[in-house]
Amino acid sequence: MEQVTWSELKNAYSVAPSSFDLRYVELDNRYLIWFDNHGLLLQCTMFKDDDNLQDFENNYKPSANIPRAERVRITTCQIGRRTNYRYITFKTADDQNFDNTDYLERDFGDVTYTMKDSNGDVTTVNAEAIETHISFLPSYDYEISGGVIDIPSDLQGDLDKWELHVVAAPQITEQNGGCFPFFANNRLKFNRGMRVGMDEGINPAEMNGSASSLAREIAIIIKHPAGVQHEFQVMYKIYRGA
């Protein structure tokens, strides 16, 4: 580790690859700020009466300590794993019409249903919903080796507004390795009555499977005309740790 000034650390960080993360720890009267520069740890101690404090807090602190979605293949399921095919049915713009249960009608508890309005805000009003999000975020070790989505044949409303997106780690910014698209801007008017994404079409093999990480989330996003309800079915082929 090399102790440097704020100016030196900032200059080195400005030319470092975007995958290098700025980190800090806040103590009572100072910050410890650092990043790993090609194996050399550069650290700066900044006291809270320092002239550079405002520069750090306004321009660097908000984007520091952000979790990163590692692009490594999951290995935690290689021993003692099992395969299951998970079918999830849901209806757009209707958060009361959603099924993620086992044969005893128990909810698996690893999928959430969310609707968003035209402002991109979460809504519970069906008529306002123009996006339906089905987020798979389990707490167990897993891999998804493939999956399919069944598209209705009788889509209603403005057909140009029906789109399918499948995104890994949607809650992590793209610059930090998230928002990784498996499907993007699939216009469903061309896929009515079809099964989309067979075999490895939604395989998140490069996403981190750490049980505590938002990197393990996969979101199916259906964009649709406001309030229009149609039933979809998705199937995940899951390798799950025993």
N, C-alpha and C positions, 0 to 999 in steps of 0.2 A: 504494500500500500504506500502511496506517495501523497503527502500532504501538500496541497496547492492552494493558491488564492482563488477567490470566486471568479475573477477575470480569467485566470488560466483554465479553470474547470469549465467555465462557460464557453470559452473558445474551442477547447478540445471537444466538448459535447456538440457544438454546432456543426462540426465536420464529421462526426461519428455516424455510422449507419443508423437508420431509423429504428432498427431492431434493438438498439442499445437503450436500456431503461435508466432514467434518472431516479434515484432513490434518496429518501431523507428520513431522519428521525428528529422529532421535535422534543427538546428538553425545556427545562424551566426558562433558561435565559439564552438559549442558542439552538441552532440547527446543525446537525451533522448531515452533509450532503455528499453523495458519491455516485459514481457509475463505473462499470467495468469497461475499460478501454482496451480491447484486444488482450485481455488477461492482466492488464495493469490497473489496479484499483486506484482511482483518483478520488481523493476526499478533501472537502473544504469544510472548515468550521466557521459558521457565521453567527455572530452574536446579535441579539435582537436590537441593539443600538447601532448596528452597522449601517453605513450609508447605502449599502447594496441590498438591504432587507426588502425594500419595496419592489425592487427589480425581481428578486427571487419569488416573493409571495404573489406578485401580480402576473408574472410572465412564465414562471417555471413550475411553481408548486402545484397549480391546478392539473398539470399533465404528468406529474410525478407519482410514483407508487401505484400506477395503474396495472391491474392484473393482465397478463399476456396469455393468449391462447397458444400454447406450444404446438408446433407442428411435428409431432412424433407419433409413431404408431403405438397403439395401446398394447401393452404386453401383460397386463395384470390378469387377463382372462385365459392365458395360454394353458394353464393347468387347471383341471377340474371344471372346465366350462361346459355349458349345455346350450343347446339351440332351441329357440322357440319362435313361433310366428305370431306376432301380436297384431290383431286387427282392431282398429279404432274407428268408430263411426261417429260422424258429427254432422250437424246442419249449420250452414252459414247463417249469420245474423240471428242466432237462437241459442243462447248459452244454456238453455234448459234441455236441449236436445243433443246429448253428448254421451257416448258410452265407451268406457275404458275399463271393463270389468272382466273377472274370471268366471268360471262355470258356476260358482256359488254366488254370483252377482256382487262380489266384493270388488271395489275399485282398486286398481293397482297403485294408485297414488303417485304416478310418475309423469302424468300429463296434465297440463292446465289449458283451459279454454279462455281466450281473451278476444274482445271485439274493440276495434278502433274506429273513430269517426273521421270526417274529412279534414280535421285539424291534426290528425295523428295522435289524438288523445284517447285513452281508454274510455270506453262507454259501456253502460249496461242497458242502453235503450236500443232495442233491436232495429227500429226504423232508422236510426242514425248510423248504423254500422256499415262501413264500406270495406272493411278488412276483417277477416276471421283468422286468428292465430291459434294453432295447435302446437304447443311447446312440449317436447319430450325432454325431461330433465330428471333422470333417475339418480338415486343416491348410491347405487350399486355399480360394481365394475362391469363394463360391457363393451361390446363392439356391435356396430350395425354393418352387416355385409351387403345389404341391399334392401329394396323395398319397392312397393308399387302404390299408386293412387288411382282409384277408380273414378272417372269423370262422368257425371250425369249426361245423358243424351239430350235432355230437354231444358237446357239452360235458358233462363228467362231474362227479360230486360235487355239493356244495351250490351250486346255480346262483346263489344270491344273493351268493356270494363272487367271482363272475367280474365284473371291472370293467376298463374300458379308460381310461387316462389318457395324454395326450400333453402334455408340458411342455417349454417352452423355457428354457434357462439354469437347469437344476434345481440347480446347485451355487452359484448366487448367490441371496442372500436376496430375499424378495419386496419388502422395503422398499428394496432397492438395484436394483430393476428386473428381477429374475430370477423364477424359478418362475412363468413366464407360461403359463397353461393354454390350450391349443387345444382339447383334449377334457378334460372333467372328469366323473368318476363316470358314465361310460357303462355301464349295466347290460347285460352281453352276453347275458343270457337272452332279451332282447327282440330281439337282432340275430343269432341263430344262423343260420349259413348265408348271411349277408349280406356285402356289401362296404361298409365304413364309411369315410366321410371323403372322398368324391369331390370333384373340382375343387379349390377353394381351402380345403378343410377344415383343413389343417394348414400353412397358409402363414405362415411366420415373417417376414413382410415388415418388421416393426418391430424385429427384433432385429439387433444389431451383428454384422457379418461379419468383424471383425478376426481375422486368422489366429492371434493369440496370446491371444485372449480366450475365457474359458469361456462368454461370452454366445452363442457360435455353436453350443452343444450343444443337441440336441433329443433327449429321452428318451421312448420308448414304454414305458409301465409297464402290465403285465398283472397284476392281482391275481387270485388263484385259490386254491382249496382246497390245503392243504399237500401238496406232492409230486405233485400231479396234472399229468400231461403231455399237452399238446395242441399240435399243430403250427399255426403261424400264418404268414402271408406279408404283408409290408408292401412297398409300392411308393412310392418318392420320385421325383417329377419334379424333376430338378436342373438348374439353369443353372450351369455350371461355367466358371470363368475358363480361358482357353486357356493 
